[in-house]
Amino acid sequence: MARSADREQRRRDIADALLRVAGERGLHAATMRAVAAEAGVSLHLVQHYFDTKEQLMSFTLQRLAELMRDRIRKRAAGVTGPRGLVEAILAEALPTDQDSRIHHLVYTSYAMLAVTDPGVAAHPFLAAPNAMESFIAKQLAQGRPDIDPGVESAALLAMCAGLGAGVLAGQRSAEDAMAILRHQLDRIFE
C-alpha cells in the first residue's frame, strides 16, 4: 500500500513539474526531457511512470482539475450563500496569483491543443468545467429562481475565461477582472 502511495506521489510530482514548465514557458516547451529536468529526475524515471507524453499530459490534466478543486474548496471554506459561493468559484477561475495564473494558462493551452489534436480532444478534460458550470447553475437557481441558471452559469464562466485571457495577455489587471466579475454578480443577484 505504501509503495502504491509513493508511486502516485511521484506521478503527481512529475505532473507538477510539467505544470511549472508549461506555466513558465508554455505547453509546447513541456517536453519529457524538460519535465524531467524540472522535477530533478532522469528522463528514464519520467518514462518509467509515463510511457508517452500523451499519458503524462492526460495525467496532468487530471492533476490540474484536482488542484483547482482543492483551491476552490479552500477559497469557499466559510463562505455562505449562493452569491458568495459563486464568487469564490469564479474568482478562483481568474489568474489573480501565480498558482491560478499557471492553472489558467495551462488549461487554456490544453483547450487550444484539443482543437487540433484528437488525442487531447478525446480526454474528458471538460468534465471538471462542466461540473463547475452545473454547481454554479444550482447556486444561481437558489439565489435567483426567476432566471435561467444554466444560461447565466455558462455566460459567467465564458466571461471569466475571457477575462482570464485578458489578464494573462496584459489587457487588464486581475483587480479589474475581479471588479467586472463582481459587477456581473451584483447584476444577477440584485
C-alpha positions in Angstrom: 0.0 0.0 0.0 2.8 2.5 0.9 4.5 1.6 -2.4 1.3 2.5 -4.4 1.0 5.8 -2.5 4.7 6.6 -3.3 4.1 5.8 -6.9 1.1 8.1 -7.1 3.0 10.9 -5.3 5.9 10.5 -7.8 3.4 10.8 -10.6 1.9 13.9 -9.1 5.4 15.4 -8.6 6.2 14.9 -12.3 2.8 16.3 -13.3 3.5 19.4 -11.1 6.9 19.8 -12.9 5.0 19.8 -16.2 2.7 22.5 -14.8 5.7 24.6 -13.8 7.4 24.2 -17.2 4.2 25.0 -19.1 3.3 27.9 -16.8 6.7 29.5 -17.3 7.5 28.6 -21.0 4.3 27.3 -22.5 2.8 23.9 -23.0 4.9 23.4 -26.2 8.1 23.6 -24.1 7.0 20.9 -21.8 9.0 18.1 -23.3 9.6 14.9 -21.4 13.2 16.0 -21.0 12.3 19.5 -19.8 9.8 18.0 -17.3 12.4 15.6 -16.0 14.9 18.4 -15.5 12.3 20.5 -13.7 11.4 17.5 -11.5 15.0 16.9 -10.7 14.8 13.3 -12.0 16.1 11.4 -15.0 14.2 11.2 -18.3 14.2 7.4 -17.8 12.3 7.8 -14.5 9.7 10.0 -16.1 9.4 7.4 -18.9 9.0 4.7 -16.2 5.9 6.4 -14.8 4.6 7.7 -18.2 5.2 5.7 -21.3 4.3 8.6 -23.6 4.0 12.4 -23.4 0.3 11.9 -24.1 0.0 9.8 -20.9 1.8 12.5 -18.9 -0.4 15.2 -20.4 -3.6 13.3 -19.6 -2.5 12.7 -16.0 -1.5 16.3 -15.7 -5.0 17.4 -16.8 -6.4 15.2 -14.0 -3.9 16.8 -11.6 -4.9 20.3 -12.8 -8.6 19.5 -12.0 -7.6 18.1 -8.6 -5.6 21.3 -7.8 -8.4 23.5 -8.9 -10.9 21.6 -6.8 -8.6 22.0 -3.8 -8.2 25.7 -4.3 -11.9 26.2 -4.7 -12.6 24.3 -1.5 -10.1 26.4 0.4 -11.4 29.7 -1.0 -15.1 28.7 -0.4 -14.4 27.5 3.2 -16.6 29.6 5.5 -18.4 31.3 2.6 -22.2 31.2 2.9 -25.0 31.8 0.5 -25.3 31.3 -3.2 -23.7 34.6 -4.3 -20.7 34.1 -2.0 -20.1 30.5 -3.3 -20.4 31.6 -7.0 -18.0 34.5 -6.4 -15.5 32.2 -4.7 -15.6 29.7 -7.5 -15.3 32.2 -10.3 -12.6 34.2 -8.5 -10.6 31.1 -8.4 -11.0 30.7 -12.2 -9.3 34.1 -12.7 -5.5 34.4 -12.8 -5.1 36.5 -9.7 -1.9 34.9 -8.3 0.9 32.8 -9.5 -0.8 29.4 -9.0 -4.1 30.5 -10.6 -2.1 32.1 -13.4 -0.4 28.8 -14.2 -3.7 27.0 -13.9 -5.4 29.3 -16.3 -2.5 29.4 -18.8 -2.0 25.6 -18.9 -5.8 24.8 -19.0 -6.3 27.3 -21.9 -3.3 25.8 -23.7 -4.8 22.3 -23.3 -8.1 23.6 -24.6 -6.5 25.1 -27.7 -4.4 21.9 -28.3 -7.6 19.9 -28.2 -8.9 21.8 -31.2 -6.3 20.3 -33.4 -5.1 17.2 -31.5 -7.6 14.3 -31.5 -5.7 12.6 -28.6 -6.1 15.6 -26.4 -9.7 16.1 -27.6 -10.6 12.6 -26.6 -9.6 13.3 -23.0 -12.6 14.1 -20.9 -11.0 17.3 -19.7 -14.2 19.2 -19.9 -15.7 17.1 -17.1 -14.4 19.5 -14.4 -15.6 22.7 -16.1 -18.9 21.0 -16.8 -19.3 20.1 -13.1 -18.4 23.7 -12.1 -21.0 25.0 -14.5 -23.6 22.7 -13.1 -22.7 23.6 -9.5 -22.9 27.4 -10.3 -26.2 26.9 -12.0 -27.6 25.2 -8.9 -26.4 28.1 -6.8 -27.9 30.6 -9.2 -31.2 28.8 -9.1 -31.3 29.1 -5.3 -30.4 32.7 -5.3 -32.5 33.8 -8.3 -35.2 31.3 -9.2 -36.6 33.7 -11.8 -33.6 33.5 -14.2 -32.3 30.7 -16.5 -29.5 29.4 -14.2 -27.9 27.3 -17.0 -27.6 30.2 -19.4 -26.3 32.6 -16.6 -23.8 30.0 -15.4 -22.4 29.4 -18.9 -22.2 33.2 -19.5 -20.4 33.8 -16.2 -17.8 31.0 -17.0 -17.3 32.3 -20.5 -16.8 35.8 -19.2 -14.3 34.6 -16.7 -12.4 32.7 -19.4 -12.2 35.8 -21.5 -11.3 38.0 -18.5 -8.6 35.5 -17.6 -7.1 35.6 -21.1 -7.2 39.4 -20.9 -5.3 39.3 -17.6 -2.7 36.8 -19.0 -2.2 39.0 -22.1 -1.8 42.2 -20.0 -5.0 43.7 -21.4 -6.3 44.3 -17.9 -5.3 43.8 -14.3 -6.5 41.0 -12.0 -8.2 43.7 -9.9 -10.1 45.0 -12.9 -11.2 41.5 -13.8 -12.5 40.9 -10.3 -14.3 44.2 -10.4 -16.0 43.2 -13.6 -16.9 39.8 -12.1 -18.4 41.4 -9.0 -20.4 43.8 -11.2 -21.9 40.9 -13.1 -22.7 39.1 -9.9 -24.3 42.3 -8.5 -26.5 42.4 -11.6 -27.5 38.8 -11.3 -28.2 38.8 -7.6 -29.8 42.2 -7.4 
